[in-house]
């Protein structure tokens, strides 16, 4: 890619660059067909990342394996998904998005069937890797395809629907998984993907536009390899930290390797003429803030959705079915709010709307302080409902702002970056907030103890401490976004003044 192409797209004073122009040859009348094709893939890939959580004990018993081994059914999926996404996004920009996305849908469907038929834990883990390869092809390009398929004045609404599918899939996965396992078998959490996968593959082949990519592009193999090693090391380190703790030698070594690999990757990307990730994208401070705050929101909500079921079951004595019903308002409000906030952001701009979403999240996590070991079951809805609402208000305009800042030939990479921030935010939130909760349980109990067997009062107090961490994190995200809003307004004023000066000089 010519060096001047992207440089011309980046506004180095920190303001959002002009949105990409509509792609020539795109039939906007088929936009909702494209939404169905991409929405099916995004939802399936997301829900399969979380639906397995509740099935792990059942799978362990049925296949006769240990808990340490069965965890790799989840870890292998997340690691594969996270580490391949950026490379696939770049390939989509180089070779065209439709063939890769459609192939990914087919690979995901085949992997799902193989998971359902797996005779052993090793076969199941291998099938999950195959399934994740397909999911990476879907996630890396889904938002890029939607961005191209919709006119700019409807981008926020479209990405709002897409973001709602992602977040709802993450949240309802455990509830859906519990219902399927209760009614049939753990194998059906994978087999139900077959008819939807076949329909989605056909829809993608029929409706996703085949937009030719620019030619004469080279793939950055060295950067791709270093990025894979660095991200794999970080993700694996965070996964091991959940069972071994952050002080374990293996965890420290993997995280250090990931950090070193990140610096090597940056050095490589600065030198190659056609990098895997053009780092000049990050010279746009507002784009960087959008990616960072997006990561922070997924960090917070993923940790909460792991800990809340423990609170409801261990502290308040709720049944698994009650847990699913009590957290249901969160995905429901998220699904309602996301497309609405996206539509509003199309009219008033994304930054004002996402600031509102972050403010709601600050309130939601502050409300965790009302929970104790004697709270009524419905009290959790006062926390999780606003959390889902805030995520719905925030994610749509945030995604729209990021994708709107991407040059046309970088849409695949930018879409992949959004997916990476989501995946790493989830895993980091689960690992770090889980560790914080366990440490605070021991602190309130006054002695080292298995957090799940600690007295109810200690577990509830530790959850309130996690709420404080999340509220502070969201307050930082809100402050960053308010700064971004002020910077955007200053840029608008400067641009209007420059325009008036240019007119008067003529």
N, C-alpha and C positions, 0 to 999 in steps of 0.2 A: 504494500500500500504506500503511495507517495507520502512523504513526510508532511507535506503541506496540507494534505486533505484533512487530517484530524486536527492539526494545529489551527486550521481555520474555523473549526467547529467549537473550540474551547475558548471561553471568555475568561481570561486570566485574572480579571478583577473580582472573580467569585460569583458573578451572576450566572443564572441558568442560560445556556446557549439556546439559540433558536431551535424550536422543535424540528425534527426531520420533515422534509416535504413528503407529501403522499407519494407512494411508489407508483410509477407509471405502469399502466396495464392491469392494475388491481381492480376487480369488479366488486365495489363496495356493497352491491345488492346481495352478495352471498356471505356477508359478514357474520350473520347469525349461524349459518351452516358451519362456518369455520369455528365459531365459538363452541358449538356442540362437539365438533371433532376434537378440539384442543381441550375443552373442559372435561370430557370423559377421561382423557389421558392424565391430565393433571390431578383430577380427583382420585382416580384409581391408584396412581403412583404415590400420592400422599397418604391415603388411608392405609395402604399396605405397609407403609413405614411405621405406623403406630398400632395397627390392628393386632399385630403379633404379640404385643406386650402381654395381654391377658392370657394368651394361649401357651406361653412358655412352660408353666407348670404342667399343663396337660400333655404337651408335646414331650416333655422330659420323661414323664411316666410311661407314655405310650411307646416311645422309642428306646426306653431303658438307658437313659444317659444322665449325666450330672447337670446341676444347675450351671456350673462354670462353663460347660460345653454348650448347653442349649442357648446360652446368651448370645452365642455367635450367630444364631439365626437372625437376630436383630442387628448385631454389630456388623456382620458381613454386608448386610444390605446398606446400612448407613455409610459405611466406609467406601464401598464401591460407588455409591451414588455421589457422594461428595467429591471424591478424587477424580472422577471422569468428567464431571459436568463442564468445567471450563474448556477442556480440550474438545469436547463435542460441540460446544458453542462456537468455538473457532472454526471447526470443520463445517458447521452449518453456514457460517458466513462465507466460507471458501467454496463449498461444493453445492450449496443450495439447501434450504431448510426442509422442504417437503420430503425428499427421499429419506433423509436421516430420521425425521420425525415418524414417518409412516413405518419404516423398518423398526424403530424403537417400540412402537405399539405392538407389532407382531412378536418381537423378542420378549416383551413383557408378558404377553399372553401365553406364549410357549413356556416361559419360566414359571408362570403361575400354575399351569397344569402339572409341570414336573414337580413343583413343590407339593401339590396335593397328592401326587402318586409316590412321593419319596419313601423308599423302604427303610432308610436308616438316617441317622442324624447327619452323617457326612454327605449323603445324597441331598438332603434337605438344604444344608448350608450351600452346597455347590449350586443348587437350583435357585437359591436366593441371590447368589452373585449374578447369575444369568438374568434373573428378574430385575435386579438393580441396574444392570447395563441398559436394559430397555427403558427403565424409569429415567435414567440419566439422559438418554436421547430425547425423552419426552419433556423433562423439566428444563433442559438446557435451551430448548427452542420454543416452548409453548408460548411464553409471553412475547417473544420476538414475532412469532407468527400472528398473534392477536394484534400487536402494534401495527403490523403491515396491513392487516385485513380491515381495520377500522379507520375511518377518517380521524384526523387529529382532534376535532371537536367532540368526539365520542370516546376518545382513548381512555379517559378516567373511568367512565362507566364500564367499559369492556374489561379493563384491568381490575376494576373493583369486583366484578363477577369472578374473574379468574382468581384473585386473591382470596375471595370468600371461599371458593372451592378448596384452596390449599389449606386455609386455617380450619375450616369445618372438618376437612378430612383428618387433620392432625388431632382435632379434639374428639370427634365422635368415633374414631377408630377403636379405642378400647371398649366402648359401649356396644358397638356393632359386633365386635369380636366376641364379647361375652355372651351376647344373645345367640349367635350362630353356634358357639361351642355348647351352650346349654341345650339348644334344640337338636343339633345334629352331631357334628364332629369337628375337630380342629382342621381337618383336611378341607372342609368346605369354605373356610375363610380364604382359601386360594382358588378353589374350583369355581366359586361364584364369579370369578373374574373372566372365565372363558366366554360366555355369551356377550358380556359387555366389551371385552377385548376384541372379539370378532367384529362387533358392530362399530367400535371405535376405529379399528384398522380400515374397514371399508369406508367409513365417513372421512377419515384423513386422506385416503387415496382419492376419494371423489371430490372433496371440497377444499382442501388446503391448497392455496394458490402456488403454482410452480414458478417462482420468481427467479430468473437467472441471476447468479452472483457475478460480481466483477471478476474478470480473469486475471491471470498472471500473479497469483498469490502463492506464497510458500508457507508450509506448516513449520512452526518453531518446535522441532522435536526436542532440542536440548531444554528449552524452557518448559515444555510440557512434562518432561521426565522429572526435572527438579521440582516443579510445582506438585506433581503427584506424590513424590517422596516427602516433601515438606508437609503437605496437608494430611497425608496418610499418617505421618508420625504424630502430628498434633491430635488428630481424631482418635488414633489408637491409644495415645497417652491418656486422653480424657476418658476413653472407655475403660481402660484398666484402673484409672483413679477411682472409679465407682466402687470397685471391690478391694483394691489394695491401698487406697489413700494416696494423696498427692505427695507424700514424703517417700514413697517407694522409689528405689533406685531405677527400676525400669521406667516408671512414669516420668521421673526427672530427666532421664536420658532421652526418652522419646520427645518430650516437649522441647528440650534443648536442641535436638536434631531438627525438629520442625522450625524452630526459630532461626537456626543457622541456615537451613534450606531456604527460608523466606528471604534472607539477605542475599543469598546466591542467586535466587530467582530474580530479584530486583536488579541485580547487577547484569544478569543476562539480558533482561528485557530492555535495559538502557542501551545495549550494544547492537542487538540484531536489527536489521532493517525492517523486518515484518514480524514484530513480536507476537507472542501468544496473547498478551494483554498490554495494550498501549498505555503506559503509565501516565501519559499526559492527560488521560481522562480524570485522574485524581487531582490535577492542578485546578480543577473546578471545585472550589471548597464546598459549594452547596450540594453538588452531587455526592461528595464524600460524606457530608453530614447525613444525607438521605440513606446511604448504605449503612453507616454506623448506627443511626437511630433505629433502622429496620432490624439490624442484628440485635440491638438491645431489647427491643420489644419481644422478639422470639426467645431470647435468653430468659426473660422474666416469666412469660406465660408458660413456656415448656416446663420450667421448674415447678411452677405452681400446679400444673395439671398432673405432675407426678406425685406431689406431696399431698394434695387435697384428698385423693382417695384413701391414703393412709390415715389422715385426720378423721375422715368420716367413718371409716371402718374401725380403726383401733381406739379412737377417742370417743366418738359418739355412738358407736355400735350399729352403724348403717349396714344394710346388706348390699352386695354388689349391684343388684338391680336398682336399689334406692340411690346408690352413688351415681349411676348413669342418668337417672331422672333429675337428680339435684344439680348436676353440672350441665344439663341440657340447655338451660337458658343462655349460656355463654355462646355455644355455636349458633343457636337460633338468632340471637341479637346480632352476632357477627355477620351471619348470612344476610340479614335484613339491612344492616347498616352499610356494608361494603359497597354494593352497587349504588345506593343513594348518595353516599359521600363521594363516590367516583363521579357521579353525574353533577353534583354541586361543584366539585373541583374543576370540571370542564368549563364551568361558567365563571367562577371567581378566582381560579388559580389553585394549585394543589397545596401551597405552603400554609395558607390560612386554615384550610380544613384539617391538615394533618396535625397542626398545633392544637386544635380542639381535641383530636383523638388522644394525643399525649396527655393533655390535661385531665381527660376522663380516666386514663390509666393511672395517673398519680393518685386520683381520688380512690379508684378501685383498690389499689394495693394498700392505701392508707386504711381502708375499711377492714383489712385483715385484723386490725387491733381489737375489733369487737368480738372476735372468736375466742372462746375458752373451752374448758372441758365440760361445761354444762350448757353450752349454747343449743338452742333448738336446731333440728336438722335444716330447716328452711333458711337459717341465717347464712348458710354458705352461698345462697343465691344472691344475697346482697353484695357479695364480693365478686363472684364469678360472672354474674350478669353484667355489671359495669365493665369488667375486664374484657368480656367478649365484645361489648359495645365499643369500647375504646379501640380495640384491635381493628374492628370493622371500619371505624371512622378513619383510622390512621393509615392502614395498609394500602387502600386503593389510591389515594392521592400520592402517597409516597412512591408506590410502584410507577404511577403515571409520570411523576417528576423524573425518576431515574430513566425510564424508557424514553421519555420525551427529550432527554439530554443526549441520547445516544446517536452518533452518526449512523446513517443507513447501513453502511458496511460493517458496523460494529454491534448491530442489534442482537446477534446470537451470543456474543461474548457478554454483553451487558445483561441479557436475560439470564445467562449462566451465573453471573456475579450475584444477582438477586437470589438465585437458588442456593448458592454457596453460603451467603449470609444467613439464609434461613436455616440450612442444615447445620452449620457450625454453631449458630445461636441456640438451636434446639439442644444439641449434644452438650455444649458448654453449660447451658442453663441447668440441664438435668444433673450433670456431674458436679458443678460448683455449688448450686443451691442445695443439692442432696447432701453434699459434704457439710455445708453450713448448718443445715438442719440437724444432722447427726451430732455435730460438735456442740450445738446449742442445747440439744437434748441432754447430753452428758453434763454440760455446764449447769443447767437448771436442776438436774438430778443430784449433782454434787459428786458424781463418780462415773467412771467409764462404764458404759452399759450398751447393750444392743438397743438401738433407738426404737425399734418396733416393739420391744417388750418393756420399755420404760413406762412409768406411771403416766396416766392420761394428762395430768396437769403439766408435766414436763414436755410432752409432745406438743401440746397446744401452745405453750409458751414459746417453744422453738419455732413453730409456724408463724407466730406473730413477729419473731425476729426476722424471719425470711421476708415477711411483708414489709418490714422497715427497709431491708436491703433493696427490694424491688421498687418501693416508693421513691427512695433516694435515686436509684438508677433512672427511673422515669422522669424525675425532676431534672436530672442532668440532661437527658434527652430533650426535654421540653425547653430548657435554657438554650441548648444548641440550636434548636429549631426556631426559637424566638430571635436569636441572633441572626439566623439565616433569613428570617422574614424581614428584619430591619435592613439587612444588607441588600436584599432584593428590592426593597422600597427605595433605598438610596440609589441603586443602580438605575431604577426606572426614572427617578428624578433627573439623574445625570444624563440619561439618554434623551429625555424630553428637552432638556436644556441644550444639549448638543444639536438636536434637530432644529430647534428654534434659531440657534446661532447660525446653522448652515443655511436656513431659509433666508434670514435677514441679510447674510453676506452676499446672497445672490441679487 
